[in-house]
Amino acid sequence: MIEDINKKINVVKNQMAEKKVLEEKLKDLNQNIVMNEYELRDLEENLKKELHDVENLKKLSLSSFIYTIMGNKAEKMEKEEKEYLRAKLKYDDCNCRLKSLKENKLNLVNKLNDLDDCEKRYSELLDTKVALVNIYGSEEEKNKILKIEEELDCRLKEIKEIEESIDVGQDLYDEIKCAKELLESAKTWSTIDLLGGDIISSMAKHEKIDNAQKHFSKISTLLTRFNEELRDVNISSLNFSGMTKGMDIFFDNIFTDISVNSKINNSYNDICNLQRKVYDILEDLNKNRSRLIEEVENRRNLYDEFINSI
């Protein structure tokens, strides 16, 4: 009877540990969503302003006529379009980040709904178990059971937090891998350009850069989430200054091929460095997870042996 109840309690305790971790993450996630919504509204206003400036220059207005006469309308147009592109990139990056946060929230809410009544089921099972121990066990036995259960609770929560970190870290690693492959291809086309390539090599190079930029936006979002997870498991956060360098690639392509080639190489080196760091951290997280799982198994065996001895 007690052995059967303990098996059910172990299942519910896992669910309770997972629920606690998910609730903490949902709270932080809601705060991040609110902050990003405020940021997106500000960026949208700025984007509208920059678009308005570009459209005004295209119209035959007094200022447009003056710029045309002075011979610097093209220069002014290029400046305004560049500012609009920068504003658009920042807006798209924030919008992508916000969508990712909301998708993550939906997943967390669905998981929490599935775990909604685990505390109630645990309480019911525990009441049944305590009743049996009160009949068949001594004070020493009761205290020992309580101590083992507390140790299990602590380890299970650590495991859940590590598993959350691993999940986000693996998503981050996959995005880094894609960006790295695109930058590697961009490097090849850039070299061809420097050796006297044609419009095809130039188009291929910029296509790879543009596609890499999309992954850089996702990497930025995932890196923030990964650092939050790492703080939960007491691991130092990652820094990646290459993110800003990657964003600048979009605008450096209007300059010389040598400048573009240099930016691609720098961003490639940065992404390779980040990939190694994420890989090493994932290795440590998996080792810690395996160690904790072994500890939980040992304590459960001790627990089962003790219950069987009652």
Backbone hydrogen bonds, N-H to C=O, Kabsch-Sander energy under -0.5 kcal/mol:
donor,donor_aa,acceptor,acceptor_aa,energy
5,I,1,M,-1.9
6,N,2,I,-2.4
7,K,3,E,-1.6
8,K,4,D,-1.6
9,I,5,I,-2.5
10,N,6,N,-2.3
11,V,7,K,-1.5
12,V,8,K,-2.1
13,K,9,I,-2.8
14,N,10,N,-1.7
15,Q,11,V,-1.6
16,M,12,V,-2.4
17,A,13,K,-2.3
18,E,14,N,-2.1
19,K,15,Q,-2.4
20,K,16,M,-2.2
21,V,17,A,-1.8
22,L,18,E,-2.5
23,E,19,K,-2.5
24,E,20,K,-1.7
25,K,21,V,-2.0
26,L,22,L,-2.4
27,K,23,E,-1.8
28,D,24,E,-1.8
29,L,25,K,-2.5
30,N,26,L,-2.4
31,Q,27,K,-1.5
32,N,28,D,-2.1
33,I,29,L,-2.4
34,V,30,N,-2.0
35,M,31,Q,-2.1
36,N,32,N,-2.4
37,E,33,I,-2.2
38,Y,34,V,-2.0
39,E,35,M,-2.2
40,L,36,N,-2.6
41,R,37,E,-1.9
42,D,38,Y,-1.8
43,L,39,E,-2.4
44,E,40,L,-2.4
45,E,41,R,-1.9
46,N,42,D,-2.0
47,L,43,L,-2.4
48,K,44,E,-2.3
49,K,45,E,-1.9
50,E,46,N,-2.4
51,L,47,L,-2.4
52,H,48,K,-2.2
53,D,49,K,-2.0
54,V,50,E,-1.9
55,E,51,L,-2.6
56,N,52,H,-2.2
57,L,53,D,-1.5
58,K,54,V,-1.3
59,K,55,E,-1.0
61,S,59,K,-1.9
65,F,61,S,-2.6
66,I,62,L,-2.4
67,Y,63,S,-2.5
68,T,64,S,-2.0
69,I,65,F,-2.5
70,M,66,I,-2.4
71,G,67,Y,-0.7
71,G,68,T,-0.7
72,N,67,Y,-1.6
73,K,67,Y,-0.9
76,K,72,N,-2.5
77,M,73,K,-3.1
78,E,74,A,-2.6
79,K,75,E,-2.1
80,E,76,K,-2.6
81,E,77,M,-2.8
82,K,78,E,-2.1
83,E,79,K,-2.2
84,Y,80,E,-2.3
85,L,81,E,-2.5
86,R,82,K,-2.2
87,A,83,E,-2.3
88,K,84,Y,-2.7
89,L,85,L,-2.5
90,K,86,R,-2.2
91,Y,87,A,-2.3
92,D,88,K,-2.9
93,D,89,L,-2.4
94,C,90,K,-2.2
95,N,91,Y,-2.7
96,C,92,D,-2.5
97,R,93,D,-2.1
98,L,94,C,-2.6
99,K,95,N,-2.3
100,S,96,C,-2.1
101,L,97,R,-2.1
102,K,98,L,-2.3
103,E,99,K,-2.3
104,N,100,S,-2.2
105,K,101,L,-2.2
106,L,102,K,-2.2
107,N,103,E,-2.0
108,L,104,N,-2.2
109,V,105,K,-2.7
110,N,106,L,-2.1
111,K,107,N,-2.1
112,L,108,L,-2.6
113,N,109,V,-2.2
114,D,110,N,-1.5
115,L,111,K,-0.9
116,D,113,N,-1.1
118,C,115,L,-1.5
121,R,117,D,-2.1
122,Y,118,C,-2.4
123,S,119,E,-2.6
124,E,120,K,-2.1
125,L,121,R,-2.3
126,L,122,Y,-2.9
127,D,123,S,-2.3
128,T,124,E,-1.9
129,K,125,L,-2.4
130,V,126,L,-3.3
131,A,127,D,-2.1
132,L,128,T,-1.7
133,V,129,K,-2.7
134,N,130,V,-2.9
135,I,131,A,-1.1
136,Y,132,L,-2.9
137,G,133,V,-3.9
142,K,138,S,-2.2
143,N,139,E,-2.4
144,K,140,E,-2.0
145,I,141,E,-2.2
146,L,142,K,-2.1
147,K,143,N,-2.2
148,I,144,K,-2.3
149,E,145,I,-2.2
150,E,146,L,-2.0
151,E,147,K,-2.0
152,L,148,I,-2.3
153,D,149,E,-2.5
154,C,150,E,-1.9
155,R,151,E,-2.1
156,L,152,L,-2.8
157,K,153,D,-1.9
158,E,154,C,-1.8
159,I,155,R,-2.3
160,K,156,L,-2.2
161,E,157,K,-2.1
162,I,158,E,-2.3
163,E,159,I,-2.7
164,E,160,K,-2.1
165,S,161,E,-1.8
166,I,162,I,-2.5
167,D,163,E,-2.3
168,V,164,E,-1.9
169,G,165,S,-2.7
170,Q,166,I,-2.5
171,D,167,D,-1.8
172,L,168,V,-2.4
173,Y,169,G,-2.5
174,D,170,Q,-2.2
175,E,171,D,-2.0
176,I,172,L,-2.5
177,K,173,Y,-2.4
178,C,174,D,-1.9
179,A,175,E,-2.5
180,K,176,I,-2.7
181,E,177,K,-2.1
182,L,178,C,-2.1
183,L,179,A,-2.5
184,E,180,K,-2.2
185,S,181,E,-2.0
186,A,182,L,-2.5
187,K,183,L,-2.3
188,T,184,E,-1.5
189,W,185,S,-2.2
190,S,186,A,-2.5
191,T,187,K,-2.2
192,I,188,T,-1.8
193,D,189,W,-2.2
194,L,190,S,-2.2
195,L,191,T,-1.4
196,G,193,D,-1.7
197,G,192,I,-0.9
197,G,193,D,-0.6
202,S,198,D,-1.8
203,M,199,I,-2.5
204,A,200,I,-2.5
205,K,201,S,-2.2
206,H,202,S,-2.2
207,E,203,M,-2.2
208,K,204,A,-2.1
209,I,205,K,-2.0
210,D,206,H,-2.7
211,N,207,E,-2.3
212,A,208,K,-2.3
213,Q,209,I,-2.0
214,K,210,D,-1.2
215,H,211,N,-1.3
216,F,212,A,-2.1
217,S,213,Q,-1.7
218,K,214,K,-1.4
219,I,215,H,-2.8
220,S,216,F,-2.2
221,T,217,S,-1.6
222,L,218,K,-2.8
223,L,219,I,-2.9
224,T,220,S,-1.6
225,R,221,T,-2.0
226,F,222,L,-3.0
227,N,223,L,-2.3
228,E,224,T,-1.7
229,E,225,R,-2.2
230,L,226,F,-2.5
231,R,227,N,-1.8
232,D,228,E,-1.2
233,V,229,E,-1.0
234,N,231,R,-1.2
235,I,230,L,-2.9
243,M,240,F,-1.5
244,T,241,S,-1.0
245,K,241,S,-0.9
246,G,242,G,-2.7
247,M,243,M,-1.9
248,D,244,T,-1.6
249,I,245,K,-0.8
249,I,246,G,-0.7
250,F,247,M,-0.9
251,F,248,D,-1.2
252,D,248,D,-1.7
253,N,249,I,-1.1
254,I,251,F,-1.0
255,F,252,D,-2.2
260,V,256,T,-2.0
261,N,257,D,-2.7
262,S,258,I,-2.2
263,K,259,S,-2.2
264,I,260,V,-2.6
265,N,261,N,-2.2
266,N,262,S,-2.3
267,S,263,K,-2.6
268,Y,264,I,-2.6
269,N,265,N,-2.4
270,D,266,N,-2.2
271,I,267,S,-2.5
272,C,268,Y,-2.1
273,N,269,N,-2.1
274,L,270,D,-2.4
275,Q,271,I,-2.3
276,R,272,C,-2.0
277,K,273,N,-1.9
278,V,274,L,-2.7
279,Y,275,Q,-2.4
280,D,276,R,-2.4
281,I,277,K,-2.2
282,L,278,V,-2.5
283,E,279,Y,-2.2
284,D,280,D,-2.1
285,L,281,I,-2.7
286,N,282,L,-2.4
287,K,283,E,-1.9
288,N,284,D,-2.6
289,R,285,L,-2.5
290,S,286,N,-2.3
291,R,287,K,-2.3
292,L,288,N,-2.5
293,I,289,R,-2.6
294,E,290,S,-2.0
295,E,291,R,-2.0
296,V,292,L,-2.7
297,E,293,I,-2.4
298,N,294,E,-2.3
299,R,295,E,-2.4
300,R,296,V,-2.6
301,N,297,E,-2.2
302,L,298,N,-2.3
303,Y,299,R,-2.6
304,D,300,R,-3.1
305,E,301,N,-2.7
306,F,302,L,-2.3
307,I,303,Y,-2.8
308,N,304,D,-2.8
309,S,305,E,-1.0
310,I,306,F,-0.6
310,I,307,I,-1.2
